[in-house]
Amino acid sequence: MALISIDRERGLLTAEFQGLDKLWTLKSRLESPLTRVRGATHDPGIAREPKGIRVGGTHFPGVITAGHFRHNGERLFWDVKNPGKAVVIELADAESYDRLIIEVDDPRATVALIEQSIARG
């Protein structure tokens, strides 16, 4: 699971990975400028979609998908054990990932936080 935060002063969205997720994802945090965040959605069904080729991380079908994947030319970052809590964050012109698919504690609140932050510009 990850904690998503917004630093309006620095204009950054940060995903901080908790516990063993740091090990599974091979990352402790990701940061993206808010200017590159296009939007976010709560999407429990995304876990049923093809993951693509695992570049680095962990994948045990039905248990955990975590790390860097490539699918149809897209660079994806996954950190999901419970698909019901999956949030998809779309990035534009990002240097590292096109989409972040991340499990959060409260998907609706996370989506609202992100949407509110990018609306303020």
Residue frames as a rotation matrix with the C-alpha (Angstrom) as fourth column:
MET 1
0.583 0.813 0.000 0.00
0.813 -0.583 0.000 0.00
0.000 0.000 -1.000 0.00
ALA 2
-0.516 -0.745 0.423 1.11
0.752 -0.630 -0.194 3.57
0.411 0.218 0.885 -0.62
LEU 3
0.162 0.462 -0.872 0.48
0.677 -0.695 -0.243 6.94
-0.718 -0.551 -0.425 0.95
ILE 4
-0.069 -0.094 0.993 -0.25
0.894 -0.448 0.020 9.60
0.443 0.889 0.115 -1.65
SER 5
0.186 0.108 -0.977 0.52
0.661 -0.749 0.043 13.20
-0.727 -0.653 -0.211 -0.75
ILE 6
0.497 0.020 0.868 0.52
0.725 -0.558 -0.402 16.52
0.476 0.829 -0.292 -2.56
ASP 7
-0.158 -0.581 -0.798 3.12
0.751 -0.596 0.285 19.20
-0.641 -0.554 0.531 -1.91
ARG 8
0.743 0.562 0.363 1.56
0.662 -0.538 -0.522 22.31
-0.098 0.628 -0.772 -3.47
GLU 9
0.688 -0.543 -0.482 4.55
-0.271 -0.808 0.523 24.47
-0.673 -0.230 -0.703 -2.60
ARG 10
-0.424 -0.901 0.091 6.92
-0.332 0.249 0.910 22.25
-0.843 0.355 -0.405 -4.59
GLY 11
0.165 0.602 -0.781 4.21
-0.967 -0.059 -0.249 21.16
-0.196 0.796 0.572 -7.07
LEU 12
-0.719 -0.526 -0.454 4.76
-0.591 0.806 0.002 17.44
0.365 0.270 -0.891 -6.47
LEU 13
0.669 0.743 0.020 2.66
-0.685 0.605 0.405 14.33
0.289 -0.284 0.914 -6.12
THR 14
-0.511 -0.852 0.110 4.43
-0.817 0.442 -0.371 11.75
0.267 -0.279 -0.922 -3.95
ALA 15
0.719 0.574 -0.391 3.65
-0.404 0.804 0.436 8.06
0.565 -0.155 0.811 -3.50
GLU 16
-0.304 -0.791 0.531 5.41
-0.926 0.114 -0.360 6.68
0.224 -0.601 -0.767 -0.43
PHE 17
0.186 0.345 -0.920 5.40
-0.293 0.913 0.283 2.88
0.938 0.217 0.271 -0.21
GLN 18
0.281 0.082 0.956 4.80
-0.955 -0.077 0.288 1.24
0.097 -0.994 0.057 3.15
GLY 19
0.476 -0.049 0.878 6.25
-0.500 0.806 0.316 -1.89
-0.723 -0.590 0.359 4.78
LEU 20
-0.138 -0.534 0.834 7.15
0.301 0.780 0.549 -4.76
-0.944 0.327 0.053 2.48
ASP 21
0.838 0.472 0.276 5.80
0.411 -0.210 -0.887 -2.88
-0.360 0.856 -0.370 -0.53
LYS 22
0.556 -0.734 -0.390 9.21
-0.721 -0.659 0.214 -1.17
-0.414 0.163 -0.895 -0.64
LEU 23
-0.400 -0.700 0.591 10.75
-0.322 0.711 0.624 -4.58
-0.858 0.059 -0.510 -1.22
TRP 24
0.088 0.521 0.849 8.14
0.607 0.648 -0.461 -5.82
-0.790 0.556 -0.259 -3.73
THR 25
0.928 0.370 0.051 8.24
0.277 -0.591 -0.758 -2.61
-0.250 0.717 -0.651 -5.82
LEU 26
0.085 -0.985 0.149 12.00
0.995 0.076 -0.068 -2.04
0.055 0.154 0.986 -5.52
LYS 27
-0.369 -0.134 0.920 11.18
0.221 -0.974 -0.054 1.57
0.903 0.183 0.389 -4.58
SER 28
-0.637 0.190 -0.747 10.48
0.753 -0.057 -0.656 3.50
-0.167 -0.980 -0.107 -1.40
ARG 29
0.083 0.689 -0.720 8.81
0.231 -0.716 -0.659 6.45
-0.969 -0.112 -0.219 -3.12
LEU 30
-0.318 -0.093 0.943 7.86
0.945 -0.104 0.309 7.98
0.069 0.990 0.121 -6.45
GLU 31
-0.172 0.269 -0.948 7.50
0.250 -0.919 -0.306 11.68
-0.953 -0.289 0.091 -7.19
SER 32
-0.310 0.125 0.942 5.88
0.947 -0.041 0.317 13.36
0.078 0.991 -0.106 -10.17
PRO 33
-0.985 0.002 -0.173 5.38
0.012 -0.997 -0.079 17.05
-0.173 -0.080 0.982 -10.91
LEU 34
-0.229 0.973 -0.036 1.70
0.269 0.027 -0.963 18.01
-0.936 -0.230 -0.267 -10.65
THR 35
-0.041 0.175 -0.984 1.97
-0.777 -0.625 -0.079 19.57
-0.629 0.761 0.162 -14.10
ARG 36
-0.735 -0.291 -0.613 2.40
-0.633 0.620 0.464 16.04
0.245 0.729 -0.639 -15.48
VAL 37
-0.826 0.512 0.237 -0.55
0.258 0.716 -0.648 14.49
-0.501 -0.475 -0.723 -13.63
ARG 38
-0.847 0.532 -0.019 -3.51
-0.202 -0.289 0.936 14.24
0.492 0.796 0.352 -16.03
GLY 39
0.120 0.939 0.322 -5.96
-0.854 -0.068 0.516 12.61
0.507 -0.337 0.794 -13.64
ALA 40
-0.920 -0.339 0.196 -6.80
-0.390 0.752 -0.532 9.74
0.032 -0.566 -0.824 -11.33
THR 41
0.090 0.963 -0.254 -9.53
-0.774 0.228 0.591 7.12
0.627 0.144 0.766 -11.14
HIS 42
-0.283 -0.026 0.959 -10.57
-0.720 0.667 -0.194 4.40
-0.634 -0.745 -0.208 -8.72
ASP 43
0.196 0.277 -0.941 -10.44
-0.919 0.386 -0.078 1.26
0.342 0.880 0.330 -10.90
PRO 44
0.112 -0.115 0.987 -10.86
-0.691 0.705 0.160 -2.09
-0.714 -0.700 0.000 -9.10
GLY 45
0.884 0.351 0.307 -11.18
-0.043 0.717 -0.696 -3.87
-0.465 0.602 0.649 -12.47
ILE 46
0.565 -0.711 -0.419 -7.69
-0.802 -0.354 -0.481 -2.96
0.194 0.607 -0.770 -13.64
ALA 47
-0.156 -0.652 0.742 -6.22
-0.769 0.552 0.323 -5.97
-0.620 -0.520 -0.587 -11.83
ARG 48
0.417 0.386 0.823 -7.89
0.159 0.860 -0.484 -8.23
-0.895 0.333 0.298 -14.42
GLU 49
0.921 -0.103 -0.377 -6.13
-0.387 -0.376 -0.842 -6.46
-0.055 0.921 -0.386 -17.32
PRO 50
0.665 -0.743 -0.072 -2.87
0.634 0.613 -0.472 -7.79
0.396 0.268 0.878 -18.79
LYS 51
0.738 -0.455 -0.499 0.16
0.246 -0.506 0.826 -6.55
-0.628 -0.733 -0.262 -16.90
GLY 52
0.817 -0.509 -0.273 2.65
-0.484 -0.346 -0.804 -6.80
0.315 0.788 -0.528 -19.73
ILE 53
0.370 -0.800 -0.473 6.31
0.432 0.599 -0.675 -7.65
0.823 0.045 0.567 -19.32
ARG 54
0.952 -0.093 -0.291 7.79
0.255 -0.281 0.925 -7.31
-0.168 -0.955 -0.244 -15.85
VAL 55
0.493 -0.811 0.314 10.92
-0.055 -0.389 -0.919 -5.17
0.868 0.437 -0.236 -16.01
GLY 56
-0.725 -0.686 -0.057 11.57
0.009 0.073 -0.997 -5.11
0.688 -0.724 -0.046 -12.27
GLY 57
-0.329 0.628 0.705 9.51
-0.932 -0.334 -0.138 -6.06
0.149 -0.703 0.696 -9.25
THR 58
-0.895 0.091 0.436 7.17
-0.135 0.877 -0.461 -8.85
-0.424 -0.472 -0.773 -8.20
HIS 59
-0.231 0.888 -0.397 4.18
-0.949 -0.116 0.293 -10.59
0.215 0.444 0.870 -9.78
PHE 60
-0.974 0.158 0.160 2.27
0.106 0.950 -0.295 -13.49
-0.199 -0.270 -0.942 -8.26
PRO 61
-0.651 0.757 0.057 -1.08
-0.182 -0.228 0.957 -13.66
0.737 0.612 0.286 -10.12
GLY 62
0.310 0.914 -0.263 -4.01
0.230 0.196 0.953 -13.11
0.922 -0.356 -0.150 -7.77
VAL 63
0.368 -0.266 -0.891 -1.68
0.929 0.129 0.346 -12.17
0.023 -0.955 0.294 -4.89
ILE 64
0.379 -0.319 -0.869 0.47
0.192 -0.891 0.411 -9.14
-0.905 -0.322 -0.277 -5.76
THR 65
0.463 -0.349 0.815 1.59
0.832 -0.146 -0.535 -7.06
0.305 0.926 0.223 -8.71
ALA 66
0.824 -0.252 -0.507 4.37
0.135 -0.782 0.609 -4.63
-0.550 -0.570 -0.610 -7.87
GLY 67
-0.184 -0.982 -0.028 7.10
0.378 -0.097 0.921 -2.84
-0.907 0.159 0.389 -9.77
HIS 68
-0.239 -0.078 -0.968 7.82
-0.684 -0.694 0.225 -1.70
-0.689 0.716 0.112 -13.32
PHE 69
-0.070 0.308 0.949 5.99
0.528 0.819 -0.227 -3.29
-0.847 0.485 -0.220 -16.27
ARG 70
-0.737 -0.072 -0.672 5.75
-0.504 -0.603 0.618 -2.55
-0.450 0.794 0.408 -20.01
HIS 71
-0.289 0.726 0.624 2.51
0.592 0.648 -0.480 -3.16
-0.753 0.231 -0.617 -21.88
ASN 72
0.442 0.478 0.759 1.71
0.896 -0.185 -0.405 -2.04
-0.053 0.859 -0.510 -25.45
GLY 73
-0.085 -0.612 0.786 4.41
0.604 -0.659 -0.448 0.62
0.792 0.437 0.426 -25.34
GLU 74
0.615 0.358 0.702 3.26
-0.313 -0.706 0.635 2.00
0.723 -0.611 -0.323 -22.00
ARG 75
-0.601 -0.761 -0.244 5.49
0.079 0.247 -0.966 2.16
0.795 -0.600 -0.089 -18.95
LEU 76
0.481 0.869 0.112 3.43
-0.185 -0.024 0.982 1.09
0.857 -0.493 0.149 -15.94
PHE 77
-0.768 -0.600 0.224 4.18
-0.359 0.114 -0.926 1.11
0.530 -0.792 -0.303 -12.25
TRP 78
0.273 0.869 -0.413 2.13
-0.100 0.452 0.886 -1.31
0.957 -0.201 0.210 -10.12
ASP 79
-0.916 -0.382 0.125 1.71
-0.220 0.218 -0.951 -1.73
0.336 -0.898 -0.283 -6.37
VAL 80
-0.025 0.992 0.124 -1.53
-0.936 -0.067 0.347 -3.69
0.352 -0.107 0.930 -5.86
LYS 81
-0.994 -0.105 0.009 -2.49
-0.100 0.912 -0.398 -6.56
0.033 -0.397 -0.917 -3.61
ASN 82
-0.367 0.929 -0.048 -6.16
0.572 0.185 -0.799 -5.64
-0.733 -0.321 -0.599 -3.07
PRO 83
-0.740 0.037 0.672 -7.69
0.632 -0.306 0.712 -4.59
0.231 0.951 0.203 -6.43
GLY 84
0.316 0.946 -0.077 -10.67
0.902 -0.274 0.334 -3.02
0.294 -0.175 -0.939 -4.63
LYS 85
0.639 -0.158 -0.753 -8.33
0.391 -0.776 0.495 -0.26
-0.662 -0.610 -0.435 -3.45
ALA 86
-0.267 -0.785 0.559 -6.54
0.892 0.019 0.452 0.35
-0.366 0.619 0.695 -6.76
VAL 87
0.631 0.317 -0.708 -6.14
0.047 -0.927 -0.373 3.90
-0.774 0.202 -0.600 -8.03
VAL 88
0.178 -0.545 0.819 -4.84
0.978 0.192 -0.085 4.65
-0.111 0.816 0.567 -11.53
ILE 89
0.413 -0.168 -0.895 -2.88
0.075 -0.973 0.217 7.88
-0.908 -0.157 -0.389 -11.90
GLU 90
0.660 -0.116 0.742 -2.40
0.751 0.117 -0.650 9.00
-0.011 0.986 0.164 -15.50
LEU 91
0.142 -0.709 -0.691 0.79
0.244 -0.651 0.718 10.91
-0.959 -0.271 0.081 -16.27
ALA 92
0.957 0.107 0.268 1.60
0.287 -0.250 -0.925 13.03
-0.032 0.962 -0.270 -19.34
ASP 93
0.593 -0.780 0.198 5.11
-0.254 -0.415 -0.874 13.56
0.764 0.468 -0.444 -20.69
ALA 94
0.837 -0.291 0.463 6.49
-0.435 0.161 0.886 11.65
-0.332 -0.943 0.008 -17.73
GLU 95
0.070 -0.924 -0.376 10.10
-0.973 0.019 -0.228 10.62
0.218 0.382 -0.898 -17.90
SER 96
-0.800 -0.500 0.331 9.65
-0.583 0.777 -0.236 7.30
-0.139 -0.382 -0.914 -16.12
TYR 97
-0.743 0.591 0.315 6.01
0.495 0.801 -0.336 6.06
-0.451 -0.093 -0.888 -16.17
ASP 98
-0.788 0.573 0.223 2.82
-0.070 -0.443 0.894 6.62
0.611 0.689 0.389 -18.16
ARG 99
0.362 0.916 0.173 0.51
-0.410 -0.010 0.912 5.24
0.837 -0.401 0.372 -15.47
LEU 100
-0.836 -0.457 0.304 0.80
-0.464 0.293 -0.836 4.47
0.293 -0.840 -0.456 -11.78
ILE 101
0.243 0.877 -0.415 -1.52
-0.259 0.471 0.844 1.73
0.935 -0.097 0.341 -10.55
ILE 102
-0.766 -0.628 0.140 -1.33
-0.175 -0.007 -0.985 1.93
0.619 -0.778 -0.104 -6.79
GLU 103
0.097 0.743 -0.662 -3.26
0.684 0.434 0.587 0.48
0.723 -0.509 -0.467 -3.85
VAL 104
-0.700 -0.225 0.678 -4.27
-0.253 -0.810 -0.530 3.11
0.668 -0.542 0.510 -1.31
ASP 105
-0.929 0.322 -0.183 -6.21
0.296 0.349 -0.889 3.01
-0.222 -0.880 -0.420 1.95
ASP 106
0.014 0.952 -0.306 -9.08
0.338 -0.293 -0.894 5.24
-0.941 -0.091 -0.326 0.74
PRO 107
-0.510 -0.299 0.806 -9.36
0.828 0.084 0.555 5.30
-0.234 0.951 0.205 -3.07
ARG 108
0.419 0.755 0.505 -12.16
0.847 -0.526 0.082 7.86
0.327 0.393 -0.859 -3.27
ALA 109
0.842 -0.155 -0.518 -10.36
0.207 -0.792 0.574 10.34
-0.499 -0.590 -0.635 -1.00
THR 110
-0.190 -0.978 0.086 -7.11
0.403 0.003 0.915 9.84
-0.895 0.209 0.393 -2.92
VAL 111
-0.290 0.168 0.942 -8.78
0.951 -0.055 0.303 10.47
0.103 0.984 -0.144 -6.29
ALA 112
0.768 0.636 0.071 -10.49
0.615 -0.764 0.193 13.59
0.177 -0.105 -0.979 -4.88
LEU 113
0.509 -0.670 -0.541 -7.18
0.221 -0.506 0.834 14.89
-0.832 -0.544 -0.110 -3.50
ILE 114
-0.499 -0.747 0.439 -5.42
0.593 0.075 0.802 14.42
-0.632 0.661 0.405 -6.84
GLU 115
-0.060 0.561 0.826 -8.26
0.951 -0.218 0.217 15.84
0.302 0.799 -0.521 -8.95
GLN 116
0.869 0.375 -0.322 -8.60
0.477 -0.807 0.348 18.85
-0.129 -0.456 -0.881 -6.65
SER 117
0.215 -0.891 -0.400 -4.84
0.256 -0.344 0.904 19.49
-0.943 -0.296 0.154 -6.78
ILE 118
-0.635 -0.477 0.608 -4.57
0.690 0.005 0.724 19.38
-0.349 0.879 0.326 -10.57
ALA 119
0.320 0.817 0.479 -7.69
0.910 -0.406 0.085 21.54
0.264 0.408 -0.874 -10.97
ARG 120
0.774 -0.082 -0.627 -5.95
0.306 -0.820 0.485 24.28
-0.554 -0.567 -0.609 -8.98
GLY 121
0.856 -0.442 0.269 -3.10
0.229 -0.143 -0.963 24.10
0.464 0.885 -0.021 -11.46
